[in-house]
């Protein structure tokens, strides 16, 4: 493919016919939610208030974040371990 640019297949996570609705693989996430007996915790950590903590999550692992005490304000920043330019961040008050 000389002179051609590779374009990966794009998947829409929203349905253009239903503004505000997300398109997700519900069967996949249902299987993740129901298959709890097959998993074992690899790590548990409590992050003190006004601090931060980083840890790797490998392909195939599930990361669960739980607020254990009172109302929380948190920022979530995720980077691809092998490509720091690929990132996601969210700031939510819960």
N, C-alpha and C positions, 0 to 999 in steps of 0.2 A: 504494500500500500504506500508507495512513494507519493508524496505530495498530498496525502489525505490525512485529515485529522480524525482521530478516534473519538467518537461521541458515545458515551455510555447510555444505556437505556434509562430514561427518566420515568420515575414513578410518582404520580401525584398523590399526596397525602390528604388532599381535600377533593371534594366532589364539586365541580363547577356548577352543577345544576342545583346544589343545595349549599348556598353560602353559609359558612360557619361550621359545617359538618365535616368531620374528618373521615377519611377512608382508611381503615385499618384491617388487618387480617384477624378478625375476631376469633376464629378457630385456633390460630396460633397462640394468642394470648390466653385463651381459655385453657389450652393444654398446659401452658406455663403455670397458671394459677392452680390447677388441679393436681399437678405432679409434685407435690411437696414431699412425699415420702422418699422420693428418689434423690433428694438434695440433702447435703449436709453443710452446715456453716463452715466456711473457710476462715472467716474473720469476723469478729464483733468489736466495735470500738465506740466509746462515747466521746463525742467532740465537745469540749467545754465551751461555754458561751464566749462570744467575741474572739473566737480562734478559728482556725481552719485546719484541714488535714487532707492529705492526698494519698491515694492508694491505687494500684492497678486493678482493673477488672478485665479479665481475659475473655476471648471469644467463647461463647457457650455458658458463661457465668451469668448469674442474675444478681443485681445489686439492689438491695432494699434499704431505703432511708426511712427512719421512723423518728418522729418527735416524741421524746419520752417525758418531757417536763414542760408544761405551760405553753403559751402561744409562742410561736417561733417565727423569726424572719431569717430567711436564708438565701444565699446565692449558690447556684449550682453551676459549676464550670467543668466541662468535659473536653478532653483533648484525645485525639488518636495517639496512642503511644509511639507509633512509627511515623506519624506525619502530623507535627504540631500545627500545621496550617489548617487541618481539618478539626473543627472545634464546634462546640455548642455551649451556650450559656443561657441561664434563665434566672430571674430574680423574682421571687414571689413572697408575699406576706400571707401566712396561714395561721 
